[in-house]
C-alpha cells in the first residue's frame, strides 16, 4: 500500500501525509486538521462547481447561494461553503489505502452534494433562519425552492457516480443511495421525537437517531474512499464503522456547541436547539439523570419558547449543565472516538498512513463551531 504521504493535495506543495503528521506530543493539532480540510476543499470545489453549473436557472442560483458562492442577488461572493469534513474523509480514506487522489474526487464531491441536500432540507424542517453567518436558503427563496434545490443536489450526486468510469462507482452509488435512505429515516425519527414529551424519549433512541442522521454519512464517506482505493470488504466495513463512531462523536460535540457555542463562531443564535425544544443528546441525557435539575429541565421544556425570553433560556442552559448533560456528552464523544480509533486500526494499521484520517477525527472532538 502507498502511504497517504504520497498523495499530493491540489494546489499545494505539501502532502496529505505531511498534513496529518503527529506533533511532538503525539497528538494531532487543529492546524493539521485545517490543512487536511483545505486540501479536500481545493480538490473537490472544481468538481462541485461544475456539477452545480449544470443545474437549470433558479435552482442553480439557490445552490450557488447555499454554497456561499453568490449573494442572494446573484453577484459573486466569497462566503463559507462549509468545513468539507465529509469529502475530506473520502479522500483521506482512499489515500490511507494507497488510492490516487484524483480517482476519488468525484465520489468526494458526491458525498458533499448529499450532505448539502440534507442541510437544505433540515433548515426548512427545523425553521433555522441562519447558516454559515447568513440567512438560510429557504429564508431567502422560500420553502419550495429550497427543498427543490436540495432534491437537485441529491440527483447530481447520483449522476456524478453514474457517469464515473471508475470500477468502484456502481457499488459506491448503491452504497450512497442506501445511506440517503438511512439519513431520511434518521431525520424522520428526529422530527417525530419533537412531538413527544420530554420524558418520552430514551437515550438509546436518540443515539440510534444520531447514528442514522449523522454517523451514516461519515461512515459512507470513509467506505467510499476505501472502495475507490480497491479495498476489500473487511477494510471497507471497518472504515464505515470508524466513520460512524466518529460521526456520533461529531454529533455529540455539535449538540454541545448548539447549546454552549459562541454565535460569533457558529453563525447561529445562542441556544437555538433549546429554543426549538430539540431532544438533543445532552438534553436527553440530562432529562434521564433523575436529578432535581432534570425535573426543572422537564418543566422548562414543557413551556413554549417566547421570542426574547433570555431569562428562561439561561435557566434551561443551566439546568442541562447541572443535570450532567454537558459532561455526559463530552465523555460519550471521547468514548466514541476511542471506538473509532479501534475500527480505523483494523483497516489501516500504520498510523503514518492513517495520518489525515486521525487528524480529522481529532478535529471532530475539539472543534468549537
C-alpha positions as CSV (number, residue, x, y, z in Angstrom):
1,X,0.0,0.0,0.0
2,X,1.2,3.5,-0.7
3,X,1.1,5.7,2.4
4,X,-1.1,8.8,2.5
5,X,2.0,10.9,2.3
6,X,2.5,10.1,-1.4
7,X,-0.8,11.8,-2.3
8,X,-0.2,15.5,-3.2
9,X,-3.0,17.9,-2.5
10,X,-4.3,20.0,-5.3
11,X,-2.7,23.4,-5.4
12,X,-0.3,22.6,-2.5
13,X,3.4,21.8,-2.2
14,X,2.7,19.5,0.8
15,X,1.1,16.1,1.0
16,X,-1.8,14.5,2.9
17,X,0.8,12.7,5.0
18,X,2.6,16.0,5.8
19,X,-0.7,17.5,6.9
20,X,-1.6,14.5,9.2
21,X,1.8,14.2,10.8
22,X,1.8,13.9,14.6
23,X,3.3,16.8,16.6
24,X,5.9,16.3,19.4
25,X,3.2,15.3,22.0
26,X,1.8,12.6,19.7
27,X,-1.5,14.5,19.2
28,X,-2.9,15.9,16.0
29,X,-3.5,19.6,16.4
30,X,-6.1,21.8,14.8
31,X,-3.7,23.3,12.3
32,X,-3.0,19.9,10.8
33,X,-6.7,19.1,10.5
34,X,-7.3,22.6,8.9
35,X,-4.7,21.6,6.3
36,X,-6.5,18.4,5.5
37,X,-9.8,20.2,5.1
38,X,-8.1,22.9,2.9
39,X,-6.6,20.1,0.8
40,X,-10.1,18.5,0.4
41,X,-11.8,21.8,-0.4
42,X,-9.3,22.7,-3.1
43,X,-9.6,19.2,-4.6
44,X,-13.4,19.0,-4.6
45,X,-14.5,22.5,-5.3
46,X,-13.9,22.5,-9.0
47,X,-16.0,19.3,-9.4
48,X,-18.7,20.7,-7.2
49,X,-18.9,23.9,-9.2
50,X,-19.0,22.0,-12.5
51,X,-21.9,19.9,-11.2
52,X,-23.9,22.9,-9.8
53,X,-23.3,24.8,-13.1
54,X,-25.3,22.1,-14.9
55,X,-28.4,22.9,-12.9
56,X,-31.2,25.0,-14.5
57,X,-31.6,28.7,-13.8
58,X,-33.2,29.4,-10.4
59,X,-32.2,26.1,-8.9
60,X,-28.6,26.8,-9.8
61,X,-28.9,30.2,-8.3
62,X,-30.2,28.8,-5.0
63,X,-27.5,26.1,-4.9
64,X,-24.8,28.7,-5.5
65,X,-26.2,30.9,-2.8
66,X,-26.3,28.0,-0.4
67,X,-22.7,27.1,-1.1
68,X,-21.7,30.7,-0.4
69,X,-20.5,31.3,-4.0
70,X,-23.1,34.0,-4.7
71,X,-25.1,36.6,-2.8
72,X,-28.9,36.5,-2.9
73,X,-28.9,38.9,-5.9
74,X,-26.7,36.6,-7.9
75,X,-23.5,38.7,-7.5
76,X,-20.3,36.7,-6.7
77,X,-19.5,36.0,-3.1
78,X,-16.6,34.5,-1.2
79,X,-18.6,33.1,1.6
80,X,-18.0,30.0,3.7
81,X,-19.0,26.8,1.9
82,X,-18.6,24.6,5.0
83,X,-15.8,22.7,6.5
84,X,-15.6,19.9,3.9
85,X,-15.3,17.2,6.6
86,X,-17.1,14.5,4.5
87,X,-15.2,14.9,1.2
88,X,-12.0,15.1,3.3
89,X,-12.9,11.7,4.8
90,X,-13.4,10.2,1.3
91,X,-10.1,11.5,0.0
92,X,-8.2,10.7,3.2
93,X,-9.6,7.1,3.4
94,X,-8.7,6.5,-0.2
95,X,-5.2,7.9,0.4
96,X,-4.7,5.9,3.5
97,X,-5.2,2.7,1.5
98,X,-3.0,3.8,-1.4
99,X,-5.6,5.2,-3.8
100,X,-4.6,8.1,-6.1
101,X,-6.3,11.3,-5.0
102,X,-7.7,12.0,-8.5
103,X,-9.6,8.7,-8.6
104,X,-11.9,9.6,-5.6
105,X,-12.6,13.3,-6.3
106,X,-16.0,12.6,-7.9
107,X,-17.0,10.3,-5.0
108,X,-15.9,13.0,-2.6
109,X,-18.0,15.6,-4.4
110,X,-21.0,13.3,-4.5
111,X,-20.8,12.9,-0.7
112,X,-20.6,16.7,-0.3
113,X,-23.6,17.2,-2.5
114,X,-25.7,14.7,-0.4
115,X,-24.6,16.5,2.7
116,X,-25.8,19.8,1.4
117,X,-29.1,18.3,0.2
118,X,-29.7,17.3,3.9
119,X,-28.7,20.8,5.1
120,X,-31.2,22.5,2.7
121,X,-34.0,20.2,3.8
122,X,-33.1,20.3,7.6
123,X,-33.1,24.1,7.6
124,X,-36.7,24.1,6.2
125,X,-37.9,21.4,8.7
126,X,-36.1,23.0,11.7
127,X,-37.0,26.5,10.6
128,X,-33.4,27.5,11.1
129,X,-33.1,31.1,9.8
130,X,-29.3,31.3,9.6
131,X,-26.5,29.1,8.5
132,X,-22.8,30.0,8.0
133,X,-23.4,33.5,9.3
134,X,-26.2,34.5,6.8
135,X,-29.9,33.7,6.1
136,X,-30.7,30.1,5.0
137,X,-31.8,29.4,1.5
138,X,-35.5,28.9,2.5
139,X,-35.5,32.2,4.4
140,X,-34.3,34.0,1.1
141,X,-36.0,32.0,-1.6
142,X,-38.9,30.2,0.2
143,X,-39.5,26.7,1.3
144,X,-40.4,25.1,-2.0
145,X,-37.4,26.4,-3.9
146,X,-35.0,25.4,-1.1
147,X,-36.5,21.9,-1.0
148,X,-36.2,21.5,-4.8
149,X,-32.7,22.8,-4.8
150,X,-31.8,20.1,-2.2
151,X,-33.5,17.4,-4.3
152,X,-31.5,18.6,-7.3
153,X,-28.2,18.3,-5.3
154,X,-29.0,14.7,-4.4
155,X,-29.7,13.9,-8.1
156,X,-26.4,15.5,-9.0
157,X,-24.6,13.2,-6.5
158,X,-26.0,10.1,-8.1
159,X,-25.2,11.4,-11.6
160,X,-21.6,12.0,-10.7
161,X,-21.2,8.4,-9.6
162,X,-23.3,7.0,-12.5
163,X,-21.0,8.8,-15.0
164,X,-17.8,7.9,-13.2
165,X,-15.8,5.3,-15.2
166,X,-14.0,4.1,-12.0
167,X,-14.7,0.4,-11.4
168,X,-16.0,1.1,-7.9
169,X,-18.6,3.7,-9.0
170,X,-21.5,1.3,-9.3
171,X,-21.1,-0.2,-5.8
172,X,-20.4,3.3,-4.4
173,X,-23.6,4.6,-6.0
174,X,-25.6,1.9,-4.4
175,X,-24.0,2.4,-1.0
176,X,-24.6,6.2,-1.2
177,X,-28.3,5.6,-2.1
178,X,-28.7,3.3,0.9
179,X,-27.1,6.0,3.1
180,X,-29.6,8.6,1.9
181,X,-32.4,6.3,2.9
182,X,-30.8,5.9,6.3
183,X,-30.4,9.6,6.6
184,X,-34.1,10.2,5.8
185,X,-35.0,7.6,8.4
186,X,-32.9,9.4,11.0
187,X,-34.4,12.7,10.1
188,X,-37.9,11.3,10.4
189,X,-37.1,9.9,13.8
190,X,-35.7,13.2,14.9
191,X,-38.8,15.2,13.8
192,X,-41.1,12.5,15.4
193,X,-39.2,12.9,18.7
194,X,-40.0,16.6,18.7
195,X,-43.7,15.8,19.0
196,X,-43.1,13.6,22.1
197,X,-42.9,14.8,25.7
198,X,-39.6,15.5,27.4
199,X,-39.8,12.2,29.4
200,X,-40.9,10.0,26.5
201,X,-37.5,9.8,24.6
202,X,-34.8,7.5,25.7
203,X,-31.0,7.8,25.3
204,X,-30.9,4.6,23.2
205,X,-33.5,6.1,20.8
206,X,-31.7,9.4,20.4
207,X,-28.3,7.7,19.9
208,X,-29.8,5.5,17.2
209,X,-31.3,8.5,15.6
210,X,-27.9,10.3,15.7
211,X,-26.1,7.4,14.1
212,X,-28.6,7.4,11.2
213,X,-28.7,11.1,10.8
214,X,-25.0,12.0,11.2
215,X,-22.9,8.8,11.6
216,X,-24.2,7.1,8.4
217,X,-22.9,9.7,6.0
218,X,-19.5,10.0,7.7
219,X,-19.3,6.2,7.6
220,X,-20.3,6.1,4.0
221,X,-17.7,8.8,3.1
222,X,-14.9,6.6,4.6
223,X,-16.3,3.5,3.0
224,X,-16.4,5.2,-0.5
225,X,-12.8,6.2,0.0
226,X,-11.9,2.6,0.7
227,X,-13.9,1.3,-2.3
228,X,-12.1,3.8,-4.6
229,X,-8.8,2.6,-3.3
230,X,-9.7,-1.0,-4.2
231,X,-10.0,-2.2,-0.5
232,X,-11.6,-5.5,0.4
233,X,-14.9,-5.8,2.1
234,X,-13.5,-6.2,5.6
235,X,-11.5,-3.0,5.3
236,X,-14.4,-1.1,3.8
237,X,-16.7,-2.2,6.6
238,X,-14.0,-1.2,9.2
239,X,-13.8,2.3,7.6
240,X,-17.6,2.6,7.7
241,X,-17.6,1.7,11.4
242,X,-14.8,4.2,12.0
243,X,-16.8,7.0,10.3
244,X,-20.0,6.1,12.1
245,X,-18.3,6.2,15.5
246,X,-16.6,9.5,14.6
247,X,-19.9,10.7,13.3
248,X,-21.6,10.1,16.7
249,X,-18.7,11.9,18.4
250,X,-19.3,14.7,15.9
251,X,-23.0,14.9,16.7
252,X,-22.3,14.9,20.4
253,X,-19.9,17.8,20.1
254,X,-22.3,19.5,17.7
255,X,-25.1,19.3,20.2
256,X,-22.8,20.7,22.9
257,X,-22.0,23.6,20.6
258,X,-25.7,24.1,19.8
259,X,-26.2,24.9,23.5
260,X,-23.0,26.5,24.7
261,X,-21.3,27.6,21.4
262,X,-20.4,31.2,20.6
263,X,-22.8,32.6,18.0
264,X,-19.8,34.6,16.5
265,X,-18.2,31.3,15.6
266,X,-21.2,29.1,15.0
267,X,-23.2,31.5,12.8
268,X,-26.4,30.5,14.7
269,X,-28.2,32.1,17.6
270,X,-27.1,31.0,21.1
271,X,-29.3,28.2,22.5
272,X,-31.1,27.7,19.2
273,X,-31.7,24.0,19.9
274,X,-33.1,24.7,23.3
275,X,-35.4,27.4,22.0
276,X,-36.7,24.9,19.5
277,X,-37.1,22.4,22.3
278,X,-35.0,19.8,20.4
279,X,-34.3,16.5,22.0
280,X,-30.5,16.8,21.5
281,X,-28.2,14.3,23.1
282,X,-27.1,16.5,26.1
283,X,-30.7,17.4,26.8
284,X,-32.0,13.7,26.8
285,X,-29.0,12.7,29.0
286,X,-29.9,15.5,31.4
287,X,-33.6,14.5,31.4
288,X,-32.7,10.9,32.2
289,X,-30.4,11.8,35.1
290,X,-33.1,11.6,37.8
291,X,-31.8,14.8,39.4
292,X,-33.7,17.8,40.7
293,X,-32.2,19.7,37.7
294,X,-33.7,17.1,35.4
295,X,-37.2,17.8,36.8
296,X,-36.6,21.5,36.3
297,X,-35.5,20.9,32.8
298,X,-38.6,18.8,32.0
299,X,-40.8,21.6,33.3
300,X,-39.0,24.2,31.2
301,X,-39.1,22.0,28.1
302,X,-42.9,21.7,28.6
303,X,-43.2,25.5,28.1
304,X,-43.3,27.1,24.7
305,X,-40.4,29.4,24.0
306,X,-41.2,33.1,23.7
307,X,-39.0,35.2,21.5
308,X,-36.7,37.4,23.6
309,X,-37.2,35.4,26.8
310,X,-33.5,35.2,27.7
311,X,-34.2,34.5,31.4
312,X,-35.9,31.2,30.7
313,X,-33.3,30.3,28.1
314,X,-30.5,30.9,30.6
315,X,-32.3,28.8,33.2
316,X,-32.7,26.0,30.6
317,X,-29.0,26.1,29.8
318,X,-28.1,25.9,33.4
319,X,-30.5,23.0,34.1
320,X,-28.9,20.9,31.3
321,X,-25.5,21.5,32.7
322,X,-26.4,20.9,36.4
323,X,-28.2,17.7,35.4
324,X,-24.9,16.4,33.8
325,X,-25.9,16.7,30.1
326,X,-22.7,18.6,29.1
327,X,-20.3,16.3,30.9
328,X,-22.1,13.2,29.6
329,X,-22.0,14.3,26.0
330,X,-18.3,15.2,26.2
331,X,-17.5,11.9,27.9
332,X,-19.5,10.0,25.3
333,X,-17.7,11.8,22.5
334,X,-14.4,10.7,23.9
335,X,-15.6,7.1,24.2
336,X,-16.9,7.1,20.6
337,X,-13.6,8.4,19.3
338,X,-11.8,5.6,21.2
339,X,-14.1,3.1,19.4
340,X,-13.4,4.9,16.1
341,X,-9.7,4.6,16.6
342,X,-10.0,0.9,17.1
343,X,-12.0,0.4,13.9
344,X,-9.5,2.5,12.0
345,X,-6.6,0.4,13.2
346,X,-8.3,-2.7,11.6
347,X,-8.3,-1.1,8.2
348,X,-5.1,1.0,8.4
349,X,-2.7,-0.4,10.9
350,X,0.0,2.0,10.0
351,X,-0.5,5.3,11.9
352,X,1.6,7.2,9.3
353,X,-0.7,6.1,6.5
354,X,-3.8,7.0,8.6
355,X,-2.4,10.4,9.5
356,X,-5.0,12.5,7.7
357,X,-7.9,10.4,9.0
358,X,-6.5,10.7,12.5
359,X,-6.2,14.5,12.1
360,X,-9.9,14.7,11.0
361,X,-11.0,12.5,13.9
362,X,-9.2,14.7,16.4
363,X,-10.7,17.8,14.8
364,X,-14.2,16.4,15.3
365,X,-14.0,16.3,19.1
366,X,-12.0,19.5,19.6
367,X,-13.9,21.9,17.3
368,X,-15.8,24.8,18.8
369,X,-18.0,25.8,15.8
